[in-house]
Amino acid sequence: MALPVSFNEFKNNPVSAIAFIMLSIVGYLYYDSISTRNEILGDCKKVNEIQAVKIETMERQIKRNDSLIAVYTYENQFYMKAIEGYNEVITIKTNKK
């Protein structure tokens, strides 16, 4: 692997040689951070799509469960009123005897 700055260039002008090396390092780190960010964003988009599907499924289940709860609540109230009414009928008949 060849160095970007030879020893003679470094010996003649060390400040510019170090500046060139630092610029190369900063450029690489910038490129690496951009590519890492894009990779992370791609992964997040995939996870968001999966979560959106799960949320839609759960919302449908909640609506179905709410409907079932409403039906069962109504049936429960209906039967409770029927039972209470039946008890009242029994009490009235026993009082008439």
C-alpha positions in Angstrom: 0.0 0.0 0.0 1.4 3.3 -1.1 1.1 6.3 1.2 -0.7 9.3 -0.2 2.3 11.5 0.8 5.9 10.5 0.3 8.5 10.9 3.0 10.3 13.6 0.9 7.1 15.6 0.6 6.5 15.3 4.3 10.1 16.4 5.0 9.9 19.4 2.7 6.4 20.6 3.8 5.1 18.7 6.9 2.1 21.0 7.5 0.6 20.6 4.0 1.3 16.8 4.1 -0.6 16.4 7.4 -3.4 18.7 6.1 -3.7 16.5 3.0 -3.8 13.3 5.1 -6.4 14.8 7.5 -8.5 16.0 4.6 -8.5 12.4 3.2 -9.5 11.0 6.7 -12.3 13.5 7.1 -13.5 12.7 3.6 -13.6 9.0 4.3 -15.4 9.5 7.6 -18.0 11.7 6.0 -18.6 9.1 3.2 -18.8 6.4 5.8 -21.3 8.3 8.0 -23.5 9.0 5.0 -23.5 5.4 3.8 -24.2 4.2 7.4 -27.0 6.7 7.7 -28.6 5.5 4.5 -28.3 1.9 5.6 -29.9 2.6 8.9 -32.7 4.6 7.2 -33.4 1.6 4.9 -33.6 -0.7 7.9 -35.9 1.7 9.7 -38.2 1.9 6.6 -38.5 -1.9 6.5 -39.3 -2.0 10.2 -41.9 0.8 9.8 -43.6 -1.2 7.0 -43.8 -4.3 9.2 -45.1 -2.2 12.2 -47.7 -0.6 9.9 -49.1 -4.0 8.9 -49.2 -5.1 12.5 -51.0 -1.9 13.6 -53.6 -2.4 10.9 -54.2 -6.0 12.0 -54.5 -4.9 15.6 -56.9 -2.1 14.7 -59.1 -4.6 12.9 -59.0 -6.9 15.9 -59.9 -4.1 18.2 -62.9 -3.1 16.1 -64.1 -6.7 15.9 -63.6 -7.1 19.7 -65.4 -3.9 20.4 -68.3 -5.1 18.3 -68.4 -8.4 20.1 -68.3 -6.7 23.5 -71.2 -4.5 22.5 -73.2 -7.5 21.4 -72.4 -9.5 24.5 -73.2 -6.5 26.7 -76.6 -6.2 25.1 -77.3 -9.9 25.4 -76.2 -9.9 29.0 -78.5 -6.9 29.8 -81.3 -8.5 27.9 -81.0 -11.8 29.8 -80.5 -10.0 33.2 -83.7 -8.0 32.6 -85.5 -11.2 31.6 -84.3 -12.9 34.8 -85.3 -9.9 36.9 -88.6 -9.8 35.2 -89.1 -13.5 35.8 -88.4 -13.1 39.5 -91.0 -10.3 39.6 -93.5 -12.5 38.0 -92.8 -15.3 40.5 -93.2 -12.9 43.4 -96.4 -11.5 42.1 -97.9 -15.0 41.6 -96.8 -16.1 45.1 -98.4 -13.0 46.6 -101.7 -13.6 44.8 -102.0 -17.1 46.4 
